[in-house]
Amino acid sequence: MFPETAAIHAGYEADPFTRAVAVPIYQTVSYGFDSAEHASALFNLEVEGHRYGRISNPTTSVLERRIAVLEGGREAVCVSSGQAAMYFAVMNLVEPGRNIVSVPQLYGTTHTLFSHMLPNSGVTTRFAENGSPEAVSAQINADTRAIYCETVGNPAGNITDIGAIAEIAHSHHIPLVVDNTVATPILCRPIEYGADIVVHSLTKFLGGHGTILGGAVVDAGNFAWEDEAERFPMFNLPDPSYHGLIYHQHFGRGAYLGRLRSVYLRTIGATLAPLSAFLLLQGIETVAVRVDRHVENAGQVARFLRDDPRVAWVNYAGFGDSPYFPLAQRYLGGRVPSLLTFGVAGGYEAGVRFYDALKLIRRVVNLGDSKSLACHPASTTHRQMSTQEQLSAGIMPETIRLSIGIEHIDDIIEDLDQALTAAFSSTTLDTSVEAVP
Ligand SMILES: *Cc1c(COP(=O)(O)O)cnc(C)c1O
């Protein structure tokens, strides 16, 4: 199935009991057991079935199968937010004293998770300056257990050379984890380029309407955990927290997500609500047509801004002079996501005036909504970072991040135009600033 078709059909045929064509919402916490013997077989993972709503739910299972198919993965586990997905995905690979290597161009909260939260569990993050394959390679040492990147960095808009980084990861016998939130499987399927684990915030383009939080971890099923018993003992030695289960023995190539569900989802419980799973399935049905319009509108906005003298710079990988243009051709087929950043001429002050003057475009920190959205990262999503950290994440003080929606393009451009006019009316602002990110 092509992604357009999988988005509508994968993972569900018809409810066996009612023949309902839409996926039913199984709004239940518990599932009945036939007998004590049946219950213990379920808890021993000897038979398949649902036990308790924190661990699994039939509505969520459909969403998990659909996302796995969309990404070309073996299977997926859904959780309550993107952040829970990132946290579980990484913690499932590391023990105290180990490290991960990450590109620095990350979603702000992921950066905080890696630089401040993981060290509390004895796990450090070695950031590869500028995110190039060479910089990633230089940060790997004997204790590295995973490499982490975003297909398209939020908000830097950089495009990661996933194929080159996957090769480096595999030459060190460690997996590559890729956050594919901004690209979506409609524009890029990282597993095709060697990614082992794909993580998502479903909150953005996949849900698509700014109404539901959710996250997913997808396993390609390609990494041979059994060949790396010393590096990844968690999949190869008995787990005392699960009556001595050996995940690789039990789940085979499904060991990674088998453990993620049995250990992290079960004991920490960042569980996706069944109603959220249903709403996310609704959103995913239209993701391919929405992304088409997002991409088309963003290209028009990027060109409008580039040609306007009131704008100092535009960072958009669809421009031939962008350093990411070749990678956009290779990994996105030249179709750049509707996330772009720019700086108003006149720097920080004019940028704030522009931001405050927006009428149609909403001032929020979200992205991937059908509505056009604008964010000022330095004061919001990346507020917790030092100026130096902000710069290495690709953020200047005046940077405005746009997530271009699917409204009529003329209405979007009219709003940008009037806000630029407002930014420069009745002022003697210095427009000579020519910052380049
Ligand atoms: C939003 C986002 C996240 C976090 O997802 P939540 O669902 O808000 O927890 C992680 N990574 C990227 C790239 C994001 O855009």
PDBQT file of the ligand as one rigid body, heavy atoms in Angstrom, charges set to zero:
ROOT
HETATM    1  C1  LIG A 501       6.335  18.801  19.401  1.00  0.00    +0.000 C 
HETATM    2  C2  LIG A 501       7.544  18.008  19.181  1.00  0.00    +0.000 A 
HETATM    3  C3  LIG A 501       7.958  17.082  20.146  1.00  0.00    +0.000 A 
HETATM    4  C4  LIG A 501       7.224  16.871  21.441  1.00  0.00    +0.000 C 
HETATM    5  O1  LIG A 501       5.939  16.345  21.230  1.00  0.00    +0.000 OA
HETATM    6  P1  LIG A 501       4.718  16.545  22.244  1.00  0.00    +0.000 P 
HETATM    7  O2  LIG A 501       3.635  15.718  21.613  1.00  0.00    +0.000 OA
HETATM    8  O3  LIG A 501       4.404  17.992  22.320  1.00  0.00    +0.000 OA
HETATM    9  O4  LIG A 501       5.151  15.989  23.563  1.00  0.00    +0.000 OA
HETATM   10  C5  LIG A 501       9.104  16.356  19.882  1.00  0.00    +0.000 A 
HETATM   11  N1  LIG A 501       9.811  16.527  18.752  1.00  0.00    +0.000 NA
HETATM   12  C6  LIG A 501       9.437  17.414  17.794  1.00  0.00    +0.000 A 
HETATM   13  C7  LIG A 501      10.259  17.557  16.558  1.00  0.00    +0.000 C 
HETATM   14  C8  LIG A 501       8.292  18.182  17.979  1.00  0.00    +0.000 A 
HETATM   15  O5  LIG A 501       7.938  19.067  17.040  1.00  0.00    +0.000 OA
ENDROOT
TORSDOF 0
